[in-house]
C-alpha cells in the first residue's frame, strides 16, 4: 500500500516535470531573430533552399549630357586630303570621301582643317551647297 503511494507520487512528479519542461522550451526570448528572406527552407531530404534578398532595380546615375559641337582645335587635326574636315558657316563637315570627286580638283584641300567659309562661298553654286550637306558632322563649338 505504501509502495503504491510512492509509485503514484513519483509518476505524478515525473508527469508534472515532463509537462512543465516542454512548455518552457520555446520561450520568445530564446528565439533567434532572422529576416524572413534569409530563412532556409527545407525542400526535401538533404535539400535546403536559402532565399536571397533580391537586389533592388536601381539604375546607375545617367552620364552628363553630351554638349553638342566640335571645336576648331579638333577640326584642325583633320587637315589633309586623306582626312579632311572643314568649317562652313558655323558647321563642321567631314569631306574626306569627296576630295577625290571634287570637280575643282585638289583645290578643295586648301580648306581642310580650317574655316573654309569664304573659300567655299566664293567659288560654288547652290549645287555645291547641297552636296556639302551629305558630309555634315556637327555644329562648331
Ligand atoms: C573649301 C575648299 C574648296 C575650294 C578651294 C574649292 C574650289 C573649287 C573650284 C576652284 C571649283 C571650280 C572649278 C571650275 O569651275 O572649273 C570648284 C567646283 C566645285 N566644287 Fe569646290 N572647292 C572647295 C570645297 C568644296 C566642297 C567642300 C564641295 C562639296 C562638298 C565642293 C564642291 C564643288 C562642286 C560641286 C563644284 C562644281 C561646281 C559647278 O558645277 O559649277 N567644293 N571648287
py3Dmol code that shows the C-alpha trace and the ligand (Angstrom):
import py3Dmol

protein = """\
ATOM      1  CA  UNK A   1       0.000   0.000   0.000  1.00  0.00           C
ATOM      2  CA  UNK A   2       2.796   2.415   0.937  1.00  0.00           C
ATOM      3  CA  UNK A   3       4.745   1.334  -2.141  1.00  0.00           C
ATOM      4  CA  UNK A   4       1.758   2.104  -4.347  1.00  0.00           C
ATOM      5  CA  UNK A   5       1.504   5.613  -2.901  1.00  0.00           C
ATOM      6  CA  UNK A   6       5.186   6.247  -3.523  1.00  0.00           C
ATOM      7  CA  UNK A   7       4.870   4.939  -7.091  1.00  0.00           C
ATOM      8  CA  UNK A   8       1.842   7.158  -7.709  1.00  0.00           C
ATOM      9  CA  UNK A   9       3.629  10.192  -6.270  1.00  0.00           C
ATOM     10  CA  UNK A  10       6.680   9.537  -8.460  1.00  0.00           C
ATOM     11  CA  UNK A  11       4.528   9.123 -11.558  1.00  0.00           C
ATOM     12  CA  UNK A  12       2.722  12.399 -10.828  1.00  0.00           C
ATOM     13  CA  UNK A  13       6.008  14.253 -10.176  1.00  0.00           C
ATOM     14  CA  UNK A  14       7.536  12.891 -13.395  1.00  0.00           C
ATOM     15  CA  UNK A  15       4.456  13.841 -15.386  1.00  0.00           C
ATOM     16  CA  UNK A  16       4.475  17.398 -13.975  1.00  0.00           C
ATOM     17  CA  UNK A  17       8.181  17.752 -14.754  1.00  0.00           C
ATOM     18  CA  UNK A  18       7.624  16.465 -18.276  1.00  0.00           C
ATOM     19  CA  UNK A  19       4.758  18.903 -18.961  1.00  0.00           C
ATOM     20  CA  UNK A  20       6.438  21.971 -17.471  1.00  0.00           C
ATOM     21  CA  UNK A  21       9.728  21.112 -19.177  1.00  0.00           C
ATOM     22  CA  UNK A  22       8.083  21.049 -22.654  1.00  0.00           C
ATOM     23  CA  UNK A  23       6.202  24.314 -22.166  1.00  0.00           C
ATOM     24  CA  UNK A  24       9.392  26.316 -21.331  1.00  0.00           C
ATOM     25  CA  UNK A  25      11.346  25.079 -24.323  1.00  0.00           C
ATOM     26  CA  UNK A  26      10.361  27.720 -26.839  1.00  0.00           C
ATOM     27  CA  UNK A  27      10.048  30.979 -24.932  1.00  0.00           C
ATOM     28  CA  UNK A  28      10.150  34.006 -27.227  1.00  0.00           C
ATOM     29  CA  UNK A  29      13.335  35.266 -25.515  1.00  0.00           C
ATOM     30  CA  UNK A  30      15.253  32.202 -26.673  1.00  0.00           C
ATOM     31  CA  UNK A  31      14.312  32.687 -30.355  1.00  0.00           C
ATOM     32  CA  UNK A  32      16.898  33.952 -32.799  1.00  0.00           C
ATOM     33  CA  UNK A  33      15.579  36.754 -34.995  1.00  0.00           C
ATOM     34  CA  UNK A  34      16.191  36.282 -38.699  1.00  0.00           C
ATOM     35  CA  UNK A  35      14.875  38.160 -41.669  1.00  0.00           C
ATOM     36  CA  UNK A  36      12.093  36.262 -43.444  1.00  0.00           C
ATOM     37  CA  UNK A  37      14.006  36.271 -46.717  1.00  0.00           C
ATOM     38  CA  UNK A  38      17.105  34.679 -45.187  1.00  0.00           C
ATOM     39  CA  UNK A  39      15.379  31.701 -43.585  1.00  0.00           C
ATOM     40  CA  UNK A  40      16.439  28.430 -45.122  1.00  0.00           C
ATOM     41  CA  UNK A  41      13.573  26.253 -46.294  1.00  0.00           C
ATOM     42  CA  UNK A  42      13.881  22.525 -46.243  1.00  0.00           C
ATOM     43  CA  UNK A  43      12.647  21.269 -49.630  1.00  0.00           C
ATOM     44  CA  UNK A  44      13.204  17.590 -49.080  1.00  0.00           C
ATOM     45  CA  UNK A  45      15.750  15.244 -47.590  1.00  0.00           C
ATOM     46  CA  UNK A  46      19.145  16.909 -47.769  1.00  0.00           C
ATOM     47  CA  UNK A  47      17.909  19.910 -49.811  1.00  0.00           C
ATOM     48  CA  UNK A  48      17.950  23.339 -48.237  1.00  0.00           C
ATOM     49  CA  UNK A  49      16.781  26.335 -50.230  1.00  0.00           C
ATOM     50  CA  UNK A  50      18.093  29.656 -48.980  1.00  0.00           C
ATOM     51  CA  UNK A  51      16.093  32.578 -50.300  1.00  0.00           C
ATOM     52  CA  UNK A  52      18.267  35.575 -51.098  1.00  0.00           C
ATOM     53  CA  UNK A  53      17.124  39.148 -50.913  1.00  0.00           C
ATOM     54  CA  UNK A  54      16.590  40.436 -54.493  1.00  0.00           C
ATOM     55  CA  UNK A  55      18.867  43.318 -55.463  1.00  0.00           C
ATOM     56  CA  UNK A  56      16.716  46.409 -55.896  1.00  0.00           C
ATOM     57  CA  UNK A  57      16.490  47.568 -59.510  1.00  0.00           C
ATOM     58  CA  UNK A  58      18.407  50.791 -59.005  1.00  0.00           C
ATOM     59  CA  UNK A  59      19.585  52.446 -62.194  1.00  0.00           C
ATOM     60  CA  UNK A  60      23.084  53.934 -62.182  1.00  0.00           C
ATOM     61  CA  UNK A  61      23.128  57.701 -62.499  1.00  0.00           C
ATOM     62  CA  UNK A  62      22.849  58.895 -66.081  1.00  0.00           C
ATOM     63  CA  UNK A  63      26.052  60.255 -67.604  1.00  0.00           C
ATOM     64  CA  UNK A  64      26.135  64.012 -68.035  1.00  0.00           C
ATOM     65  CA  UNK A  65      24.508  65.069 -71.317  1.00  0.00           C
ATOM     66  CA  UNK A  66      26.955  65.433 -74.176  1.00  0.00           C
ATOM     67  CA  UNK A  67      27.431  69.059 -75.127  1.00  0.00           C
ATOM     68  CA  UNK A  68      26.987  69.232 -78.893  1.00  0.00           C
ATOM     69  CA  UNK A  69      29.620  70.741 -81.084  1.00  0.00           C
ATOM     70  CA  UNK A  70      33.139  70.236 -82.356  1.00  0.00           C
ATOM     71  CA  UNK A  71      35.936  72.639 -81.505  1.00  0.00           C
ATOM     72  CA  UNK A  72      38.098  74.327 -84.137  1.00  0.00           C
ATOM     73  CA  UNK A  73      41.057  72.637 -82.397  1.00  0.00           C
ATOM     74  CA  UNK A  74      39.548  69.254 -83.245  1.00  0.00           C
ATOM     75  CA  UNK A  75      38.821  70.319 -86.839  1.00  0.00           C
ATOM     76  CA  UNK A  76      42.441  71.470 -87.242  1.00  0.00           C
ATOM     77  CA  UNK A  77      43.622  67.873 -86.675  1.00  0.00           C
ATOM     78  CA  UNK A  78      41.855  66.778 -89.889  1.00  0.00           C
ATOM     79  CA  UNK A  79      43.839  68.854 -92.362  1.00  0.00           C
ATOM     80  CA  UNK A  80      44.881  66.582 -95.225  1.00  0.00           C
ATOM     81  CA  UNK A  81      43.463  65.078 -98.414  1.00  0.00           C
ATOM     82  CA  UNK A  82      43.139  61.704 -96.655  1.00  0.00           C
ATOM     83  CA  UNK A  83      41.428  63.206 -93.571  1.00  0.00           C
ATOM     84  CA  UNK A  84      39.624  66.416 -94.415  1.00  0.00           C
ATOM     85  CA  UNK A  85      37.200  68.229 -92.117  1.00  0.00           C
ATOM     86  CA  UNK A  86      36.174  71.805 -92.723  1.00  0.00           C
ATOM     87  CA  UNK A  87      34.011  74.510 -91.226  1.00  0.00           C
ATOM     88  CA  UNK A  88      31.475  76.253 -93.435  1.00  0.00           C
ATOM     89  CA  UNK A  89      29.085  78.804 -91.896  1.00  0.00           C
ATOM     90  CA  UNK A  90      29.490  77.512 -88.319  1.00  0.00           C
ATOM     91  CA  UNK A  91      29.024  73.846 -89.203  1.00  0.00           C
ATOM     92  CA  UNK A  92      31.627  71.105 -89.377  1.00  0.00           C
ATOM     93  CA  UNK A  93      31.827  68.748 -92.373  1.00  0.00           C
ATOM     94  CA  UNK A  94      33.934  65.650 -92.983  1.00  0.00           C
ATOM     95  CA  UNK A  95      34.503  65.818 -96.758  1.00  0.00           C
ATOM     96  CA  UNK A  96      37.303  63.233 -96.861  1.00  0.00           C
ATOM     97  CA  UNK A  97      35.412  60.906 -99.184  1.00  0.00           C
ATOM     98  CA  UNK A  98      34.560  63.798-101.531  1.00  0.00           C
ATOM     99  CA  UNK A  99      38.128  65.018-102.031  1.00  0.00           C
ATOM    100  CA  UNK A 100      38.867  62.675-104.963  1.00  0.00           C
ATOM    101  CA  UNK A 101      35.479  63.505-106.611  1.00  0.00           C
ATOM    102  CA  UNK A 102      35.792  67.275-106.332  1.00  0.00           C
ATOM    103  CA  UNK A 103      35.214  68.941-109.744  1.00  0.00           C
ATOM    104  CA  UNK A 104      37.659  71.677-108.809  1.00  0.00           C
ATOM    105  CA  UNK A 105      40.455  69.162-108.235  1.00  0.00           C
ATOM    106  CA  UNK A 106      42.902  69.396-105.353  1.00  0.00           C
ATOM    107  CA  UNK A 107      41.865  72.978-104.616  1.00  0.00           C
ATOM    108  CA  UNK A 108      39.474  71.544-102.014  1.00  0.00           C
ATOM    109  CA  UNK A 109      42.449  70.562 -99.829  1.00  0.00           C
ATOM    110  CA  UNK A 110      43.044  74.279 -99.190  1.00  0.00           C
ATOM    111  CA  UNK A 111      40.007  74.188 -96.915  1.00  0.00           C
ATOM    112  CA  UNK A 112      40.916  71.046 -94.905  1.00  0.00           C
ATOM    113  CA  UNK A 113      41.225  71.637 -91.124  1.00  0.00           C
ATOM    114  CA  UNK A 114      40.038  75.260 -91.439  1.00  0.00           C
ATOM    115  CA  UNK A 115      37.097  77.591 -91.501  1.00  0.00           C
ATOM    116  CA  UNK A 116      36.669  77.461 -95.295  1.00  0.00           C
ATOM    117  CA  UNK A 117      33.511  79.571 -95.410  1.00  0.00           C
ATOM    118  CA  UNK A 118      34.900  82.329 -97.619  1.00  0.00           C
ATOM    119  CA  UNK A 119      36.766  79.871 -99.902  1.00  0.00           C
ATOM    120  CA  UNK A 120      33.666  77.791-100.362  1.00  0.00           C
ATOM    121  CA  UNK A 121      31.163  80.646-100.717  1.00  0.00           C
ATOM    122  CA  UNK A 122      33.275  82.455-103.321  1.00  0.00           C
ATOM    123  CA  UNK A 123      33.554  79.586-105.799  1.00  0.00           C
ATOM    124  CA  UNK A 124      30.436  77.476-105.557  1.00  0.00           C
ATOM    125  CA  UNK A 125      26.880  77.481-106.861  1.00  0.00           C
ATOM    126  CA  UNK A 126      23.871  76.165-104.868  1.00  0.00           C
ATOM    127  CA  UNK A 127      24.565  72.676-106.219  1.00  0.00           C
ATOM    128  CA  UNK A 128      27.808  72.521-104.183  1.00  0.00           C
ATOM    129  CA  UNK A 129      25.960  73.636-101.021  1.00  0.00           C
ATOM    130  CA  UNK A 130      23.513  70.775-101.467  1.00  0.00           C
ATOM    131  CA  UNK A 131      26.323  68.235-101.878  1.00  0.00           C
ATOM    132  CA  UNK A 132      28.071  69.614 -98.792  1.00  0.00           C
ATOM    133  CA  UNK A 133      25.072  68.700 -96.564  1.00  0.00           C
ATOM    134  CA  UNK A 134      25.838  64.993 -97.113  1.00  0.00           C
ATOM    135  CA  UNK A 135      29.026  65.419 -95.108  1.00  0.00           C
ATOM    136  CA  UNK A 136      27.655  67.250 -92.063  1.00  0.00           C
ATOM    137  CA  UNK A 137      29.113  66.189 -88.698  1.00  0.00           C
ATOM    138  CA  UNK A 138      28.059  68.688 -86.031  1.00  0.00           C
ATOM    139  CA  UNK A 139      27.929  72.379 -85.209  1.00  0.00           C
ATOM    140  CA  UNK A 140      31.092  74.284 -84.364  1.00  0.00           C
ATOM    141  CA  UNK A 141      31.519  74.632 -80.599  1.00  0.00           C
TER     142      UNK A 141
END
"""
ligand_1 = """\
43
LIG
C 36.822 74.949 -99.377
C 37.637 74.475 -100.243
C 37.269 74.379 -101.690
C 37.836 75.002 -102.733
C 39.034 75.935 -102.646
C 37.122 74.643 -103.911
C 37.394 75.046 -105.156
C 36.650 74.850 -106.269
C 36.890 75.407 -107.551
C 38.074 76.298 -107.907
C 35.942 74.999 -108.363
C 35.695 75.455 -109.748
C 36.033 74.501 -110.756
C 35.694 75.093 -112.098
O 34.750 75.893 -112.191
O 36.390 74.716 -113.014
C 35.083 74.143 -107.597
C 33.978 73.498 -108.092
C 33.152 72.745 -107.353
N 33.303 72.411 -106.032
Fe 34.716 73.082 -104.823
N 36.124 73.793 -103.590
C 36.179 73.602 -102.217
C 35.358 72.815 -101.487
C 34.293 72.143 -101.980
C 33.433 71.326 -101.217
C 33.603 71.098 -99.683
C 32.487 70.842 -102.002
C 31.339 69.952 -101.689
C 31.350 69.086 -100.724
C 32.767 71.361 -103.311
C 32.020 71.095 -104.433
C 32.245 71.636 -105.673
C 31.378 71.441 -106.824
C 30.086 70.627 -106.834
C 31.946 72.132 -107.865
C 31.410 72.253 -109.268
C 30.547 73.499 -109.338
C 29.920 73.699 -110.724
O 29.453 72.733 -111.294
O 29.921 74.860 -111.180
N 33.874 72.135 -103.272
N 35.521 74.069 -106.334
"""
view = py3Dmol.view(width=600, height=400)
view.addModel(protein, "pdb")
view.setStyle({"model": 0}, {"cartoon": {"style": "trace"}})
view.addModel(ligand_1, "xyz")
view.setStyle({"model": 1}, {"stick": {}})
view.zoomTo()
view.show()
